[in-house]
Amino acid sequence: MTQGSIISLGSVNADFQVRVDRRPNLSETLLASDFLQLSGGKAANVAYLARKLGLPAVLIAHVGTDTLAEQALKPLREIEVDLQYVNTIEGKPTGVSMITVPPDGKKGIILAGNANNIWTKEDIATVTRYGSQPAYPTRSEIDTMFQRLAPQAYVLS
């Protein structure tokens, strides 16, 4: 990690999204369209957006020992997010979200955190070690930028 990086701590998921005409009723099977397999998770999204804005970004997160880990990490790797602190949790699946998008755009999300829910003392040491380095450009500028782009994300400085 280089000094001045955005440190994003939290979840990385394999997202499965479909468009629906309306929300399903209880016990109803509803037909959908436009199936997409995506990368997601709050922390992963923050790191991705930081790189899109030209800022160095480090992701501290977990994936499982399954094929969905590659789906979740590939776009981050391609945009050069620093993934050295993304740990694979043996015997656990990667986090998964199932997203329905109705015409009004108000998504419904079902999330299985899976590997995202496993944190260790080593993870805490990583956050403590790198969380005190100065951020670039400034803390208030970063806060403003991420409140606009991803208001539920965590940014450490």
Sequence and secondary structure as in RCSB ss.txt:
>XXXX:A:sequence
MTQGSIISLGSVNADFQVRVDRRPNLSETLLASDFLQLSGGKAANVAYLARKLGLPAVLIAHVGTDTLAEQALKP
LREIEVDLQYVNTIEGKPTGVSMITVPPDGKKGIILAGNANNIWTKEDIATVTRYGSQPAYPTRSEIDTMFQRLA
PQAYVLS
>XXXX:A:secstr
  TT EEEES  EEEEEEE SS   TT     EEEEEEEE HHHHHHHHHHHTT  EEEEEEEESSTHHHHHHHH
HHHTT EEEEEEEETT   EEEEEEE TT   EEEEE GGGG   HHHHHHHHHHTTS  SS HHHHHHHHHHH 
TT  EE 
